[in-house]
Amino acid sequence: MLPQVVQSIMSKLCSGFGEDYSIIDSVYLYGSVALGDFIEGSSDIDFIAILREPPKLSDIEMITAAHKAVEIDFPQTDIMGAYLLASDLGKPPTELTPLLTYYNKQVHSNGYGSDINPITWWVLKNHGIKVYGSDHSFHYDVATEILVRYVIDNLNTYWSSWINRLEEISTTQLDEAVEWCTLGMLRQLYTLKEHGIKSKVEAGYYGMKVIPQQWHGLIHEAINIKRGLPDRYYYSDEQRLADLAALLRYIHLEANRVFEEWNDLSHE
């Protein structure tokens, strides 16, 4: 069952597509909603809308009006997604035809803000939730090698850059950094070790099974921040920041060790 706020928002959006013939064949949710870990006020609502044909100007205007109606009724919501053809499902971003996206409260016709990658396809195929239109069979495959290589590249670029950026973090940004980096990098580690995908909170609990106990308090903090809970485990921001940097370095090294081990075995 969908969280009530998600149900209300998606019902509002989809009602804007009209009762008559619509270019939109179906709408599916992925992300934290599909993984069963949506947290109101913290989680995004991520969707994929499957189109019957390339959109005309009138279709784009209809989609834009539907989103504007949602923003009027739910101004605090953070919803993002992509409108694409069924033939594009499962493709790497470089092979997609130009698509519509809804990102940062605007419709874009150039794919701006598109969250299309192997993780998107994996969650959609394995956990996607239909909220509008006809049922859709996802016949594409997300190979383990594609998923693993995408994640290790992401970890060694975007996520590893956070380790150096921590020196610039102010105390007012520390809660956000603890939640974002700790749970984000633990998600990468989970995928590399288990070849699946967990939500951020689930990845945090997984981390406490595989990460040395010295960082369990920090992981607990990250989960509490994500859930909007006040409990903290540190009295010193300086120590908190130092432990965060040490944890991220540990995850980075461990993730690359796991990847190299998997890579060697897969090429024997």
Secondary structure, 3 states (H helix, E strand, C coil): CCCHHHHHHHHHHHHCCCCCCCCEEEEEEEHHHHCCCCCCCCCCEEEEEEECCCCCHHHHHHHHHHHHHHHHHCCCCCEEEEEEEHHHCCCCHHHCCCCEEEECCEEECCCCCCCCCHHHHHHHHHHCEEEEECCCCCCCCCCHHHHHHHHHHHHHHHHHHHHHHHHHCCHHHHHHHHHHHHHHHHHHHHHHHHCCCCCHHHHHHHHHHHCCHHHHHHHHHHHHHHCCCCCCCCCCHHHHHHHHHHHHHHHHHHHHHHHHHHHHHHCC
